[in-house]
């Protein structure tokens, strides 16, 4: 098998970066919606504007278009609108797209004018959405609002057109758009004034479907819009008031340097519980689910709020050596000699002896480690496990606790 040149691979990556999967899927979903409702649009465009103006009522218009074409139009428009939610990577838009696509594919294959090609295309699109489900992981208020708007608009169209089509089966009869709209709103909201009542079995089943769908859509829409807001506030409340009591046998990382982020990722992969302290106003790239405290990590009170008394390690990994020394001192003050072990990062080798004076349990110097490893590699000296350990953690000052 021929190997793709590195330059070609780079170009392919650049092209893929310009077209993220969520954007591609959103475009494909919108195209599916357009293709699905194209027969209705073609029927509308095939007749002159004067023809539609000459129709006396909605019943005549529906007879021309066809009652079964109304769901086709609603599904097609719904897919095009919900594609905006896929661009936002919203999970609710992903789920709603699957539901609409299943309906679209079923209608396309089993409808009076079977369209197998569109059904197969829709099936492939459903599979693609399932494969890329991890891409859609956001709880967006915007996407929730889109879901609510599409759902309510679709139900309203269904209710209005259905009420007009079955107008003679109500008492009094529904003969105009205003009355149909009024009846739809009253039924969707389950108010039920009783001034318009169905008097045939078909009309009763139609009214019952509006009521059931109205309750479902209103409840789902409220949860879709309010859920992200309430969830975010609740998460902040829980993290702010209850996390302290749950922190135990964990590791505290102070800082937001690239080294701190790498250490955090490594510890989390190994299953360790980690609490991060980042000074207020400092930019950080920790994941959203991180147990993160904003405050001065060299403050005894902040360390206590991070559960330093029950922690295993305090890692001072800031880019300022003086701050790292103060963090070690604050940790010792908060816990005493029997508390969490302390690790201090030395960013500048000339500050190594000064950091040792505050007696951290371990001192980590990236500069000394890199220089010594390179020197040993050039000179051919062996590197056993003990040598690597001695190099990785520079020895602390005499009198420091053993690691």
C-alpha positions in Angstrom: 0.0 0.0 0.0 1.5 3.4 -1.0 2.4 5.7 1.8 0.9 9.2 1.7 3.6 11.9 1.6 3.9 14.1 4.7 3.2 17.3 2.7 -0.1 15.7 1.4 -1.0 14.6 4.9 -0.5 18.1 6.1 -2.7 19.5 3.4 -5.4 16.9 4.1 -5.3 17.9 7.8 -5.6 21.6 6.9 -8.7 20.8 4.7 -10.3 18.8 7.5 -9.6 21.6 9.9 -11.6 23.9 7.7 -14.5 21.6 7.6 -15.2 20.2 11.1 -17.5 17.1 11.3 -20.3 19.0 13.1 -20.4 21.6 10.3 -20.4 18.9 7.6 -23.2 17.0 9.3 -25.2 20.2 9.8 -25.0 20.9 6.0 -25.9 17.3 5.2 -28.9 17.4 7.5 -30.1 20.7 6.0 -29.8 19.2 2.5 -31.7 16.2 3.6 -34.5 18.4 4.8 -34.6 20.4 1.6 -34.6 17.2 -0.6 -37.4 15.8 1.6 -39.7 18.8 1.2 -38.7 19.4 -2.5 -41.9 17.8 -3.9 -44.1 20.3 -2.0 -42.0 23.2 -3.2 -42.1 21.9 -6.7 -45.9 21.7 -6.5 -46.1 25.2 -5.3 -43.8 26.6 -7.9 -45.6 24.7 -10.7 -48.7 26.9 -10.3 -49.0 30.6 -10.9 -49.3 33.1 -8.1 -52.8 34.0 -9.3 -53.9 30.4 -8.9 -53.2 30.5 -5.2 -54.9 33.9 -4.8 -58.0 32.4 -6.5 -58.5 29.7 -3.9 -61.4 30.6 -1.6 -60.3 28.7 1.6 -57.6 26.6 3.2 -59.5 23.4 2.4 -59.1 24.0 -1.3 -55.4 24.8 -0.8 -54.8 21.6 1.1 -56.6 19.6 -1.5 -54.2 20.9 -4.1 -51.1 20.3 -2.1 -52.3 17.2 -0.3 -52.9 16.8 3.4 -50.1 14.3 3.7 -47.6 16.8 2.3 -48.0 19.0 5.4 -45.9 16.6 7.6 -43.3 16.5 4.8 -43.0 20.3 4.8 -42.8 20.4 8.6 -40.1 17.8 8.8 -38.1 19.4 6.0 -38.2 22.9 7.6 -37.5 21.3 11.0 -34.3 19.6 9.8 -33.0 22.8 8.2 -33.6 24.8 11.4 -32.2 22.2 13.8 -29.0 22.0 11.7 -28.1 25.3 13.3 -28.0 23.5 16.7 -25.6 20.9 15.2 -23.2 23.8 14.3 -23.2 24.7 18.0 -22.4 21.0 18.9 -25.5 20.9 21.1 -26.5 17.4 22.4 -30.2 18.2 22.2 -29.9 19.2 18.5 -28.1 15.9 17.9 -30.9 13.9 19.5 -33.7 15.9 17.9 -32.0 15.5 14.5 -32.0 11.7 14.9 -35.7 11.7 15.7 -36.5 13.9 12.7 -34.3 11.8 10.4 -35.9 8.6 11.4 -39.3 10.1 10.6 -38.0 11.5 7.3 -36.5 8.2 6.3 -39.6 6.2 7.2 -41.8 8.7 5.3 -39.5 8.7 2.3 -39.5 4.9 2.0 -43.1 4.0 3.0 -44.8 7.1 1.5 -47.1 7.0 -1.5 -44.2 8.1 -3.7 -41.5 5.9 -2.4 -38.0 7.5 -2.6 -35.6 4.7 -1.8 -32.5 6.9 -2.6 -33.5 9.6 -0.1 -34.3 6.9 2.5 -30.8 5.3 2.1 -29.1 8.8 2.2 -31.1 9.5 5.4 -30.0 6.1 6.9 -26.3 6.9 6.2 -26.7 10.3 7.8 -28.2 8.7 10.9 -25.2 6.3 11.1 -22.8 9.3 10.7 -24.5 11.2 13.5 -24.2 8.1 15.8 -20.5 7.7 14.9 -19.7 11.3 15.7 -21.9 11.5 18.8 -19.0 12.6 21.0 -18.7 15.8 19.0 -22.1 17.0 20.3 -21.6 17.4 24.0 -22.7 20.9 24.8 -25.8 22.0 26.8 -26.5 25.2 24.9 -29.3 27.7 25.8 -29.3 28.8 22.2 -29.8 25.2 20.9 -32.5 24.6 23.6 -34.3 27.7 22.3 -34.0 26.5 18.7 -35.5 23.1 19.8 -38.4 24.8 21.6 -39.1 27.1 18.6 -39.0 24.3 16.0 -41.1 22.0 18.2 -43.8 24.6 19.0 -43.9 25.9 15.4 -44.2 22.4 14.0 -47.0 21.5 16.4 -48.8 24.8 15.7 -48.7 24.1 11.9 -50.0 20.6 12.4 -52.8 21.8 14.7 -53.9 24.8 12.5 -53.9 22.8 9.2 -55.6 19.8 10.9 -58.3 22.0 12.4 -59.0 23.6 9.0 -59.1 20.3 7.3 -61.5 18.8 9.9 -63.3 22.1 10.4 -66.8 20.7 9.7 -66.4 18.0 12.4 -66.3 20.6 15.2 -69.1 22.5 16.9 -69.2 25.3 15.9 -67.4 24.5 12.6 -63.8 25.9 12.1 -63.9 27.8 8.8 -61.1 30.4 9.1 -57.5 30.7 10.0 -58.1 32.8 13.1 -60.5 30.3 14.7 -58.1 27.5 13.8 -55.2 29.3 15.4 -57.3 30.1 18.5 -58.4 26.4 18.9 -54.8 25.2 18.4 -53.4 27.5 21.1 -56.2 26.6 23.6 -55.7 22.9 22.9 -51.8 23.0 23.0 -51.9 24.8 26.3 -54.6 22.4 27.7 -56.8 25.3 28.8 -59.9 23.9 27.1 -62.5 26.6 27.3 -65.1 24.3 25.7 -66.5 26.9 23.3 -65.3 24.7 20.3 -65.7 20.9 20.7 -65.1 18.0 18.4 -68.2 15.9 17.7 -66.8 13.0 15.6 -64.3 10.3 16.4 -61.6 11.6 14.0 -61.9 15.1 15.4 -61.7 13.8 19.0 -58.5 11.8 18.3 -57.0 14.8 16.5 -57.7 17.1 19.5 -56.3 14.5 21.9 -53.1 14.3 19.8 -52.7 18.1 20.1 -53.1 18.0 23.9 -50.6 15.1 24.3 -48.0 16.7 22.0 -48.5 20.1 23.6 -47.8 18.8 27.1 -44.8 16.9 25.9 -43.3 19.7 23.9 -43.9 22.4 26.5 -42.2 20.2 29.2 -39.3 19.2 27.0 -38.8 22.8 25.8 -38.7 24.2 29.4 -36.1 21.6 30.4 -34.0 22.2 27.3 -33.9 25.9 27.9 -33.7 26.0 31.7 -31.6 22.9 32.1 -28.2 24.3 31.1 -28.8 27.5 33.3 -30.0 25.6 36.4 -27.3 22.9 35.9 -24.5 25.4 35.7 -25.7 27.3 38.8 -26.2 24.0 40.7 -22.7 22.8 39.7 -21.2 26.0 41.0 -23.2 25.7 44.2 -22.1 22.1 44.8 -18.4 22.9 44.0 -18.5 25.9 46.2 -20.2 24.5 49.3 -19.9 20.7 49.4 -16.7 19.8 47.6 -14.5 20.6 50.6 -16.1 17.9 52.7 -15.6 15.3 49.9 -11.9 16.0 49.3 -9.8 13.3 50.9 -6.5 11.5 49.9 -6.3 13.9 47.0 -3.5 15.9 45.4 -3.4 19.7 45.3 -1.9 21.4 42.3 -1.1 25.1 42.6 -0.6 26.8 39.2 -1.8 26.8 35.6 1.5 26.3 33.8 1.9 23.8 30.9 3.7 21.5 33.4 0.8 21.8 35.8 -1.7 20.9 33.1 0.4 17.9 32.0 0.8 16.7 35.6 -3.0 17.1 36.1 -3.7 15.0 33.0 -1.3 12.3 34.1 -2.8 12.0 37.6 -6.3 11.9 36.3 -5.5 9.2 33.8 -4.2 7.1 36.8 -7.4 7.7 38.7 -6.1 10.2 41.3 -8.4 12.8 42.7 -6.9 16.3 42.0 -7.9 19.7 43.3 -6.4 22.7 41.4 -5.8 26.2 42.8 -5.4 29.0 40.3 -4.9 32.7 41.3 -7.8 34.9 40.5 -7.5 36.5 37.0 -4.9 34.0 35.7 -5.8 32.3 32.4 -6.1 28.5 32.7 -6.9 25.7 30.3 -8.1 23.0 32.7 -11.1 20.9 31.7 -14.6 22.2 32.7 -15.1 19.3 35.1 -11.9 20.1 37.1 -12.3 20.6 40.9 -10.9 24.2 40.6 -10.5 26.9 43.3 -9.7 30.5 42.4 -7.6 32.2 45.0 -4.1 32.7 46.3 -2.5 29.3 46.6 0.0 30.7 49.1 -2.8 31.6 51.5 -3.4 29.2 54.4 -7.1 29.7 54.2 -7.3 28.9 50.5 -5.2 25.7 51.1 -7.6 24.7 53.9 -10.6 25.3 51.6 -8.9 22.9 49.2 -8.7 20.2 51.9 -5.0 20.4 52.5 -5.4 18.7 55.9 -6.6 15.5 54.1 -4.4 15.8 51.0 -1.5 13.5 50.1 0.6 16.0 48.2 0.7 19.8 47.5 2.4 20.5 44.2 3.7 24.1 43.8 4.0 24.3 40.1 3.8 28.0 39.4 6.2 29.9 37.1 7.5 32.1 39.9 10.0 30.4 42.2 9.2 32.8 45.1 5.5 31.9 44.9 6.3 28.2 44.9 8.4 28.7 48.1 5.5 30.6 49.8 3.1 27.8 48.8 5.3 25.3 50.5 5.5 27.4 53.7 1.7 27.9 53.7 1.1 24.2 53.3 3.5 23.4 56.2 1.7 26.1 58.4 -1.7 24.7 57.5 -0.8 21.0 58.2 2.3 20.9 60.4 5.0 18.2 60.1 2.5 15.3 59.7 0.5 16.8 56.8 0.6 16.5 53.1 4.0 16.2 51.4 5.1 19.2 49.4 6.7 19.3 45.9 8.3 22.6 44.7 9.1 23.4 41.1 12.3 25.3 40.4 12.1 27.3 37.2 15.6 28.9 37.5 18.5 26.7 38.6 20.1 29.6 40.6 17.1 29.6 42.9 17.5 25.9 43.8 19.3 26.5 47.1 16.8 29.1 48.1 13.9 26.7 47.5 15.7 24.0 49.5 15.7 26.3 52.5 12.0 26.1 52.9 12.4 22.3 53.1 9.9 20.9 50.6 9.8 17.1 50.5 10.7 17.1 46.9 12.4 19.7 44.7 11.9 19.4 40.9 14.2 21.3 38.6 13.5 21.0 34.8 16.7 22.7 33.9 19.0 20.5 36.0 17.1 17.4 34.9 17.5 18.2 31.2 21.1 19.2 31.5 22.1 16.1 33.5 20.2 13.7 31.2 21.9 15.3 28.1 25.3 15.2 29.7 25.0 11.5 30.7 23.7 10.6 27.3 26.7 12.2 25.5 29.2 10.8 27.9 27.7 7.3 27.7 27.0 7.0 31.5 24.3 4.4 32.3 20.8 5.5 33.5 19.3 3.1 36.0 16.1 3.6 37.9 17.9 5.0 41.0 19.9 7.5 38.9 16.7 8.7 37.2 15.0 9.1 40.6 17.9 11.1 42.0 18.0 13.3 38.9 14.2 13.8 38.6 13.9 15.1 42.2 16.9 17.1 43.4 17.7 16.2 47.0 16.1 18.5 49.6 18.1 20.3 52.3 19.2 18.4 55.3 16.5 17.9 57.9 13.7 17.6 55.3 11.3 14.8 55.6 12.0 11.7 53.5 9.9 11.3 50.3 
